[in-house]
């Protein structure tokens, strides 16, 4: 498990890397796969789960790309379809975004995609299916996420439940406070 937390005294980010069966002392839980917990400043945890094999694949892919491996890894994780749905404000949590994708409510470039790990590309159009746009659920979600800022690399149309990936994200546009300079998996 990879847990990152900001040290209250120094303000530095602490990264704890553990094997999948180990216990994480940062978030007080045992992991069944590789995951990482990011402790936000108010003191609550935002959790993204990626199992060990897909995480290894993401790491290998990030290593093959030009540039710093840690930054490439963060960009790959940010490009996941479930994360894009969350960032566009169509879901309150990443877990809810994953469920929305799993239940075939999402179209990418007009085609139904039900794979949360699908990597979006620049120019892709992501939208909620026409059949599901009238659901009261999405009206409540949009009210809840109305104050959330959409990243600069995304363009969101909340009235039509549609978004477009303008460009691929850069490390500066990812608001997760992680020091990726010394990152290596176990």
GIQUI-V229433 format. One record per helix or strand of 2 or more residues. SS is the DSSP state (A for helix, B for strand). FROM is the first residue (numbers start at 1). TO is the last residue. Records with the same first field share a line. If there is no record, write none. Layout:
SS: FROM-TO + FROM-TO
This chain:
B: 2-6 + 13-17 + 23-24 + 29-30 + 35-39 + 45-49 + 106-108 + 111-112 + 125-128 + 154-157 + 162-165
A: 52-64 + 69-78 + 81-88 + 94-102 + 130-133 + 136-144 + 171-173
